[in-house]
């Protein structure tokens, strides 16, 4: 099964469906990522703060999959923001992953109380120039954060990874991203089970109509909106099910019905007020 790709603003491309390892226990990471790779995933999203980069690296090494067939993302944690510390952080991540470069390196949060996200973005430009990251981007950046780093640098982020699910569709940020060529990635695409998304009539009726699971319907909603998505599960069967989303397409009416669920509900922190 071929996963569609999205062209980034720097000439690279990214698989639109990937696998995330947020909250995957480090001792279990190698096994879980191995299951994901065996299910067909080639895009793996991790982060320094997840403390499971080593497990991701072991799974990659064991897989035998050629490096150029994989897309690996990791992230700069807030405590490592700053010029020198960002360079040190990417070196630590690469060592743990067992790689000489990542395909995408992100600033994890703007962490505005630190006041270092612009400086860190300039450091990411340097990191890209060294070849240690093929593409660079950000995570959890609002429009005003994006404008600030764009105005201060010569690089528009390739990606903004944000909380995005049917109750927080982020249409304004998606529109801004499209206007600047910034691809949008969704974390928490299924709402992290923090509200009864799968029981809503808008999702459950579409699932019944297509003989699909509610999760498959929500993943399709992301894909058809042009969003990069990586659902997280530790269950090998659900990994396969979440990957099997290319045999049906939601109608315009079904898409609009799911769109109507958007009421601005966050299940995670607001980047403007997060202090970690």
C-alpha positions in Angstrom: 0.0 0.0 0.0 1.5 3.3 -1.1 1.0 6.2 1.4 0.5 9.6 -0.4 3.2 12.2 0.2 3.0 15.9 0.7 5.6 18.2 -0.9 7.3 20.5 1.6 8.4 24.1 0.9 12.0 23.1 0.8 11.7 20.5 -2.0 11.5 17.4 0.2 8.4 15.3 0.6 6.8 13.7 3.6 4.5 10.6 3.9 1.0 11.9 4.9 0.3 9.0 7.3 2.9 8.1 9.9 3.2 6.6 13.4 3.7 8.5 16.6 5.4 7.3 19.7 4.2 9.9 22.3 3.8 8.1 25.7 5.2 4.9 24.4 7.2 3.4 27.3 10.9 3.3 26.4 11.3 -0.4 27.2 8.4 -1.2 24.8 9.4 1.2 22.0 11.6 -1.1 20.0 8.8 -3.8 19.8 6.0 -1.3 19.1 8.0 0.5 16.3 9.0 -2.8 14.8 5.2 -3.7 14.7 4.5 -0.4 13.0 7.2 -0.9 10.4 6.0 -4.4 9.7 2.4 -2.9 9.3 3.8 -0.7 6.5 4.5 2.6 8.3 7.6 4.4 7.1 7.1 7.8 8.8 8.0 7.7 12.5 7.6 10.7 14.8 9.5 10.9 18.1 11.0 13.5 20.4 13.8 14.0 22.9 11.3 14.4 25.7 9.6 11.1 24.9 12.8 9.4 26.1 12.3 6.6 23.5 14.6 7.7 20.7 17.0 4.8 21.4 14.1 2.3 21.0 13.1 3.9 17.7 16.7 3.6 16.6 17.0 0.0 17.5 13.8 -0.8 15.6 15.1 1.0 12.5 18.4 -0.8 12.6 16.8 -4.2 13.0 14.2 -3.6 10.2 16.7 -3.7 7.4 14.6 -1.0 5.6 16.8 1.3 3.5 17.3 4.6 5.1 16.0 6.5 2.1 12.6 4.7 2.5 12.1 6.1 6.0 11.1 9.5 7.3 12.2 10.1 10.9 11.2 13.2 12.9 12.5 14.2 16.3 12.1 17.4 18.3 14.1 20.0 20.3 12.9 20.0 23.9 12.1 23.3 25.7 15.0 23.1 28.1 17.4 22.8 25.2 16.3 25.9 23.4 19.1 28.3 22.6 21.9 28.3 20.0 24.6 26.0 21.5 22.2 23.8 23.4 20.1 23.2 20.2 23.3 22.0 18.4 24.1 19.7 21.3 20.6 18.4 21.5 20.4 17.3 17.8 23.8 15.5 18.3 22.3 13.6 21.3 19.2 12.7 19.4 21.1 11.4 16.4 23.4 9.3 18.6 20.3 7.8 20.3 18.6 7.2 17.0 21.8 5.7 15.5 21.4 8.1 12.5 23.5 10.6 10.8 20.5 12.8 10.1 16.8 13.1 10.7 14.3 14.0 7.9 12.6 16.6 10.1 13.7 18.4 13.2 11.1 20.5 15.1 11.1 23.0 17.9 8.7 21.2 20.2 7.0 24.2 21.8 7.5 28.0 21.6 7.8 28.0 25.4 7.3 31.8 25.4 8.4 32.3 29.1 11.9 31.2 28.0 11.9 33.8 25.1 14.3 31.6 23.1 12.2 30.3 20.2 13.5 32.8 17.7 17.1 32.1 18.7 16.4 28.4 18.5 14.9 28.7 15.0 18.1 30.4 13.8 20.0 27.5 15.3 17.8 25.0 13.4 18.7 26.9 10.2 22.4 26.2 11.1 21.5 22.5 11.9 19.9 22.1 8.5 22.9 23.6 6.8 25.1 21.0 8.4 23.0 18.2 6.9 21.9 16.9 10.3 18.3 17.6 9.5 16.9 17.6 5.9 13.9 19.7 6.8 13.2 21.9 9.8 9.9 23.1 11.3 8.1 23.8 14.5 5.4 22.2 16.8 2.6 23.9 18.7 3.3 27.3 17.2 0.4 29.7 16.8 0.2 32.1 13.9 1.9 34.9 15.8 4.8 32.7 16.7 5.2 31.6 13.1 5.2 35.2 11.9 7.9 36.1 14.4 10.3 33.4 13.3 9.6 34.0 9.6 10.3 37.7 9.9 13.5 37.0 11.9 15.0 34.4 9.5 15.4 33.4 5.9 13.5 30.1 6.3 9.8 29.4 6.4 9.1 26.4 8.6 8.4 23.3 6.5 5.9 22.0 9.1 3.9 23.1 12.0 2.8 20.1 14.1 -0.2 21.1 16.2 -3.1 19.6 18.3 -5.7 18.9 15.7 -8.8 16.8 15.8 -12.5 17.2 15.0 -13.3 19.4 18.0 -10.2 21.5 17.4 -9.9 21.7 13.6 -7.5 24.7 13.6 -9.0 26.1 10.4 -7.4 29.5 10.8 -3.9 28.1 11.4 -4.4 25.7 8.5 -5.3 28.6 6.2 -2.3 30.6 7.3 0.0 27.6 6.9 -1.3 27.1 3.3 -0.7 30.7 2.5 3.0 30.4 3.6 3.6 26.9 2.3 3.7 25.4 5.8 2.5 21.8 5.9 0.3 21.0 8.9 0.7 17.9 11.0 -1.8 16.7 13.6 -1.0 15.4 17.0 -3.8 13.9 19.0 -5.8 13.2 15.8 -8.3 11.0 17.6 -8.7 13.4 20.5 -6.6 11.2 22.8 -9.8 9.5 24.0 -10.5 12.6 26.1 -14.0 13.0 24.7 -16.4 10.5 23.1 -15.5 11.3 19.5 -16.2 7.9 18.2 -19.8 7.9 19.6 -20.7 11.2 17.8 -23.4 10.5 15.1 -21.2 12.4 12.6 -18.4 9.9 13.0 -20.4 6.7 13.7 -22.8 7.1 10.8 -19.9 7.6 8.4 -18.2 4.5 9.8 -21.3 2.5 9.3 -21.8 3.8 5.8 -18.3 2.7 4.7 -17.9 -0.4 6.8 -15.0 1.3 8.6 -14.0 1.9 12.2 -14.6 5.3 13.7 -10.9 5.7 14.0 -10.5 5.0 10.3 -13.1 7.6 9.5 -11.3 10.3 11.6 -8.0 9.5 10.0 -9.6 9.8 6.6 -11.0 13.2 7.6 -7.5 14.4 8.3 -6.1 13.0 5.1 -8.8 14.5 3.0 -8.2 17.8 4.6 -4.5 17.7 3.5 -3.2 17.2 7.0 -0.3 14.9 7.9 -1.4 12.5 10.6 0.2 9.9 12.8 -2.3 8.1 15.1 -0.7 6.4 18.1 -1.5 2.9 19.3 0.4 0.1 21.0 -1.8 -2.5 19.6 -0.5 -4.2 16.4 -4.0 -5.0 15.0 -5.1 -1.4 15.5 -1.9 -0.2 13.8 -2.8 -2.2 10.7 -6.4 -1.0 10.9 -5.3 2.7 11.2 -3.0 2.1 8.2 -5.8 0.6 6.1 -7.6 3.9 5.2 -7.0 4.2 1.5 -9.9 2.0 0.3 -12.7 4.4 0.9 -13.3 8.2 0.7 -15.6 10.3 2.8 -18.3 12.2 0.9 -18.4 16.0 1.0 -21.5 15.8 3.3 -19.6 13.5 5.7 -16.6 15.8 5.7 -18.8 18.8 6.4 -20.6 16.9 9.2 -17.4 16.1 11.0 -16.2 19.7 10.4 -19.3 20.8 12.3 -17.9 19.2 15.5 -15.3 21.9 15.8 -15.9 24.0 18.9 -12.4 24.9 19.9 -12.0 22.3 22.6 -8.4 21.6 23.5 -7.3 18.3 25.1 -3.7 19.6 25.5 -2.0 22.8 26.6 -2.4 26.1 24.9 1.1 27.1 23.5 0.6 30.7 24.7 0.2 29.7 28.3 2.2 26.4 28.6 5.0 26.8 31.0 6.9 23.5 30.7 
